[in-house]
C-alpha cells in the first residue's frame, strides 16, 4: 500500500488580511490638512497673542489655537497607526496607541485651561498638565522611529523626524534664549515642521502607502 499525501489547494475565495490592504488616501489627506491647519493656527497664535500682565493668563483664542494643534496631532497619529508607519510589530503599534492616550490627557488639560483656568494650580490638574510635554516627547520618538522603519517614503519618511522634534528644540531654546525669543523659534518650527508635514501628507498621500 502506498501513501500519497497531497497538500490542500490554496483557497482563492478568502479576502486578503486587512493589514495587507493599503490605507485609503482620503483619510491621509484629511489628517494632513488637520495637522497643517492646527500647527499653522498655533504658530500664528504664539506670535499674535501675549500673556496678560494683569491676569497672568493667555487669551481664549490662543488657548483655542493650541487645542487645534493637539487635535491635528490626534489625526496625524491615527494615520501613522493606520499605515503602520512605525512598523508592523505589536510594540510599534502599541506605542502609537499610548501616544493617543497621552494626547487625550493633554487635550483634557487644555480644555480645563480654557473653561476653568482657576483650577490650574490644583494638584490633579498640575499632574494632568504634564502630559502636554510628555506627549510632545512621545511625538519626537515617533518621528525618529518612522525614519528608521522606512515604511513611509521620500519626504514623508524624513519630515516627521524634523517636525516632531518640536519639544527637543523648544525646551533648550526657552532655557537658553528666554521665553520671548523662544516664541519665534516655536512659530518657525511649527511652520517648517508640522505645517509642512501636513501639506506633504495632503498632497502626496501615496508616500505613506495609501491608495485611492
SVG drawing of the C-alpha trace seen along z (x, -y; Angstrom):
<svg xmlns="http://www.w3.org/2000/svg" viewBox="-15 -94 36 96">
<polyline fill="none" stroke="black" stroke-width="0.4" points="0.0,0.0 1.3,-3.4 0.5,-6.7 0.2,-9.8 -0.1,-13.0 -1.4,-16.0 -1.5,-19.4 -4.9,-21.1 -5.3,-23.6 -4.9,-27.2 -8.3,-29.0 -8.9,-31.8 -12.2,-32.9 -10.7,-34.3 -10.1,-38.1 -6.6,-39.3 -5.9,-40.2 -6.9,-43.7 -3.4,-44.5 -2.2,-43.8 -4.6,-46.3 -3.3,-49.8 -4.9,-52.6 -7.2,-54.8 -5.7,-58.1 -8.6,-60.4 -8.2,-60.0 -4.4,-60.6 -5.2,-63.8 -7.7,-65.0 -5.3,-64.2 -2.6,-66.1 -4.8,-69.2 -5.8,-68.9 -2.2,-68.7 -1.2,-71.7 -4.1,-73.8 -3.6,-73.1 0.1,-73.8 -0.3,-77.0 -3.0,-78.3 -0.9,-77.7 2.2,-79.3 0.2,-82.4 -1.3,-82.3 2.1,-82.3 3.1,-85.4 -0.2,-87.4 -1.3,-86.7 0.7,-87.6 0.4,-86.8 -1.9,-89.3 0.2,-91.1 -2.8,-91.6 -4.3,-88.1 -1.1,-86.2 -3.2,-84.2 -3.3,-83.9 -6.4,-84.9 -9.0,-82.3 -8.1,-82.4 -4.5,-81.5 -5.7,-78.5 -8.0,-77.5 -5.2,-77.6 -3.1,-75.3 -6.1,-73.0 -6.4,-72.9 -2.8,-71.9 -3.3,-69.0 -6.4,-67.8 -4.3,-67.8 -1.8,-65.6 -4.5,-63.1 -5.4,-62.9 -1.7,-62.6 -1.1,-59.7 -4.3,-58.0 -2.8,-58.0 0.5,-56.7 -1.3,-53.9 -3.5,-53.1 -0.5,-53.0 1.7,-51.3 4.3,-54.0 6.4,-52.9 6.4,-49.2 4.1,-46.2 5.1,-44.8 2.9,-44.9 5.3,-47.2 5.4,-49.7 1.6,-49.8 1.3,-49.9 3.5,-53.0 1.1,-54.8 -1.9,-53.8 0.0,-55.1 0.6,-58.4 -3.1,-58.7 -3.7,-58.3 -1.1,-60.9 -2.6,-63.3 -6.1,-62.7 -4.9,-63.6 -3.1,-66.7 -6.2,-67.8 -8.2,-67.3 -5.7,-69.6 -6.1,-72.2 -9.9,-72.1 -9.5,-72.7 -7.2,-75.6 -9.8,-77.1 -13.0,-76.6 -11.7,-76.6 -8.3,-78.3 -8.7,-78.9 -8.2,-75.1 -4.8,-75.2 -3.0,-75.2 -5.0,-72.2 -2.7,-69.2 -4.7,-66.9 -4.6,-69.4 -1.0,-70.1 -0.3,-66.4 -2.6,-66.3 -0.7,-69.2 2.5,-67.1 1.0,-65.1 1.4,-68.1 5.2,-67.9 5.2,-64.1 3.0,-63.8 5.4,-66.1 8.4,-64.0 6.4,-60.9 5.9,-62.5 9.7,-63.1 10.3,-59.4 7.6,-58.5 9.3,-60.8 12.6,-59.0 11.0,-55.6 9.3,-56.4 12.6,-57.4 14.2,-54.1 11.2,-51.9 11.2,-53.2 7.6,-52.3 6.8,-55.9 8.9,-57.0 10.5,-60.2 9.7,-63.4 7.0,-61.6 9.7,-59.5 12.1,-62.3 9.8,-65.1 8.3,-63.5 11.8,-63.4 12.1,-67.1 8.5,-68.2 8.2,-66.1 11.4,-67.3 9.5,-70.5 9.9,-69.6 13.6,-68.7 14.1,-72.2 11.9,-74.3 12.9,-73.2 16.6,-74.1 15.5,-77.3 13.5,-78.5 16.3,-77.8 19.0,-79.5 17.2,-82.2 14.4,-83.1 10.7,-82.9 10.3,-86.0 12.9,-84.8 11.8,-81.2 8.3,-82.3 9.7,-83.0 11.6,-79.7 8.4,-77.9 6.4,-79.5 9.1,-79.0 9.5,-75.3 5.7,-74.7 5.5,-76.2 8.6,-74.5 7.9,-71.3 4.3,-70.2 2.7,-72.5 5.0,-71.3 4.5,-67.7 0.7,-68.1 0.9,-69.6 3.2,-66.7 0.6,-64.2 -2.3,-66.1 -0.5,-66.4 1.3,-63.1 -0.6,-60.6 0.8,-57.7 4.2,-58.3 2.6,-56.6 1.5,-53.6 -2.1,-54.9 -4.0,-54.4 -7.1,-56.0"/>
</svg>
